[in-house]
Amino acid sequence: MKRFTLRTGIRWKITLAIASVGALTAIALSLVVHSAARVSMLESAREVQLDRVQFISRTAEGGRKPQMGAKLNDPELPRELREKAHSGRRGTFVQENPHGLPEVWAALPLGNGQVLSLHTPFRESANMLRDLDRALIVGSVAVVVGGSALGVLIGGQISRRLRKAAAAAQRVAHGDPEVRVRDAVGGVVRDETDDLARAVDAMADALQQRLEAERRVTADIAHELRTPVTGLLTAAELLPPGRPTELVRDRAQALRALVEDVLEVARLDSASERAELQEVALGEFVQRRVNSLMPEASVRIVADEIVSTDPRRLERILGNLLANAARYGRAPVQVDVEGRVVRVRDHGPGFPEALLREGPSRFRTGSTDRAGVGHGLGLTIAEGQARVLGARLTFRNVAAPGGFVHSGAAAGAVAVLWLPEHAPTATGSFPILRREG
């Protein structure tokens, strides 16, 4: 079962975190301020109400009618306050109103045994409290908006630096040894992004040194093998005719071809190869080379075009693609030329999934249905030569009738060479894509 993942940027994660913390802080402070203000206002209203009832009691004890809405022995007087007044004490009481507006009571006993009480709604203080709540809400929203803006600013800066680091790392992964992630990230303030960039640069330098060492070893071994292999071929020519002699010559020729291929791969890996450009008619060129390399293959020229390329390297690419089709595919092999695009298709079991996913790899011939002979250098060399030409070399499989390409059933493999519109100015000036777009 595929696990669901939600992808989002670090900018929005930081923004959400700051906004959430700001909102929680604002809510908590608002509740504390609201509660404290309400308690303070109620205490002030109790004191004012008690002062009023004491003032009114001075006239009520003289037998005059209570003023300001005060009442004697009010039947609506809360029980707690009535009991306190009967015990000879004065007091106040806050009674919650069903309409949401509390009433403040104040009562005190008179000398004649009566209870004088006064109650008024908590209206003015309630209005002040509502204004305070409104101000707290506006302030909380401002805090959240300001925190979100700050999060977007900070997160955007971090995200921008990380994207630059990722883009530089991608260029390093594609074989550009001059790129330094730390320089791409830039900035004056040092943070964890700089530590990551320096670590990636150090890793890239270490990998580059190791690759260079491996390339030098491979080239040195191939160079050292060249002389004894040449001597072996010369000695094989002196052997008397016979089946053993043919076997020796055949194996010696295969060994010599392998050594030459390894040397060519080493030269391509060193990025020192340069194309010697000429103007050629692509369709006519492909037609002649295919007739010479694989006469049984069919050539279809949809549209011919004059291209600026290196004929020797183009012939090498075409020869390796045809050899791969003949070795691992099945007839018929078809070559199509359409403008600057050359397609080579066979009708075999298709390219292995590893090659479609990762591209050609030296000394890997693929799955068992496409293996048996070869060293896996043909497509590697073709890809390297295409890179020197500034071209793209892509690989895909053709779906079998009624099936899908990725279902395991294929009706052939297609290698597509995309020649550039403009002549390359440097090795690797155009990227190599793994799949046909």
JODACOR-V454261 format. One record per backbone hydrogen bond with DSSP energy under -0.5 kcal/mol. NH is the residue of the N-H (numbers start at 1). CO is the residue of the C=O. Records with the same first field share a line. If there is no record, write none. Layout:
NH = CO ; CO
This chain:
7 = 5
13 = 9
14 = 10
15 = 11
16 = 12
17 = 13
18 = 14
19 = 15
20 = 16
21 = 17
22 = 18
23 = 19
24 = 20
25 = 21
26 = 22
27 = 23
28 = 24
29 = 25
30 = 26
31 = 27
32 = 28
33 = 29
34 = 30
35 = 31
36 = 32
37 = 33
38 = 34
39 = 35
40 = 36
41 = 37
42 = 38
43 = 39
44 = 40
45 = 41
46 = 42
47 = 43
48 = 44
49 = 45
50 = 46
51 = 47
52 = 48
53 = 49
54 = 50
55 = 51
56 = 52
57 = 53
58 = 54 ; 55
59 = 55 ; 56
60 = 56
61 = 57
62 = 59
63 = 60
64 = 59
70 = 67
71 = 117
73 = 71 ; 115
77 = 74
82 = 78
83 = 79
84 = 80
85 = 81
86 = 82
87 = 83
88 = 85
89 = 84
91 = 107
93 = 105
95 = 93 ; 103
96 = 94
100 = 97
102 = 100
103 = 95
104 = 120
105 = 93 ; 103
106 = 118
107 = 91
108 = 116
110 = 114
113 = 110
116 = 108 ; 114
117 = 71
118 = 106
120 = 104
122 = 102
123 = 121
126 = 122
127 = 123
128 = 124
129 = 125
130 = 126
131 = 127
132 = 128
133 = 129
134 = 130
135 = 131
136 = 132
137 = 133
138 = 134
139 = 135
140 = 136
141 = 137
142 = 138
143 = 139
144 = 140
145 = 141
146 = 142
147 = 143
148 = 144
149 = 145
150 = 146
151 = 147
152 = 148
153 = 149
154 = 150
155 = 151
156 = 152
157 = 153
158 = 154
159 = 155
160 = 156
161 = 157
162 = 158
163 = 159
164 = 160
165 = 161
166 = 162
167 = 163
168 = 164
169 = 165
170 = 166
171 = 167
172 = 168
173 = 169
174 = 170
175 = 172
176 = 171
177 = 175
179 = 176
184 = 180
185 = 181
186 = 182
194 = 191
195 = 191
196 = 192
197 = 193
198 = 194
199 = 195
200 = 196
201 = 197
202 = 198
203 = 199
204 = 200
205 = 201
206 = 202
207 = 203
208 = 204
209 = 205
210 = 206
211 = 207
212 = 208
213 = 209
214 = 210
215 = 211
216 = 212
217 = 213
218 = 214
219 = 215
220 = 216
221 = 217
222 = 218
223 = 219
224 = 220
225 = 221
226 = 222
227 = 223
228 = 224
229 = 225
230 = 226
231 = 227
232 = 228
233 = 229
234 = 230
235 = 231
236 = 232
237 = 233
238 = 234 ; 235
239 = 236
246 = 242
247 = 243
248 = 244
249 = 245
250 = 246
251 = 247
252 = 248
253 = 249
254 = 250
255 = 251
256 = 252
257 = 253
258 = 254
259 = 255
260 = 256
261 = 257
262 = 258
263 = 259
264 = 260
265 = 261
266 = 262
267 = 263
268 = 264
269 = 265
270 = 266
271 = 268
272 = 267
277 = 275
278 = 309
280 = 278 ; 307
282 = 280 ; 305
285 = 281
286 = 282
287 = 283
288 = 284
289 = 285
290 = 286
291 = 287
292 = 288
293 = 289
294 = 290
297 = 294
298 = 333
300 = 335
302 = 300 ; 337
303 = 337
307 = 280 ; 305
309 = 278 ; 307
311 = 309
314 = 310
315 = 311
316 = 312
317 = 313
318 = 314
319 = 315
320 = 316
321 = 317
322 = 318
323 = 319
324 = 320
325 = 321
326 = 322
327 = 323
328 = 324
329 = 324 ; 325
334 = 345
335 = 298
336 = 343
337 = 300
338 = 336 ; 341
339 = 303
340 = 338
341 = 338
342 = 417
343 = 336
344 = 415
345 = 334 ; 343
346 = 413
347 = 330
349 = 328
356 = 352
357 = 353
358 = 354
359 = 355
363 = 375
364 = 361
370 = 367
371 = 368
381 = 377
382 = 378
383 = 379
384 = 380
385 = 381
386 = 382
387 = 383
388 = 384
389 = 385
390 = 387
391 = 386
392 = 418
394 = 416
395 = 434
396 = 414
398 = 412
400 = 409
403 = 400
407 = 404
408 = 405
409 = 404
410 = 408
411 = 398
414 = 396
415 = 344
416 = 394
417 = 342
418 = 392 ; 416
419 = 340 ; 417
428 = 387
429 = 426
433 = 431
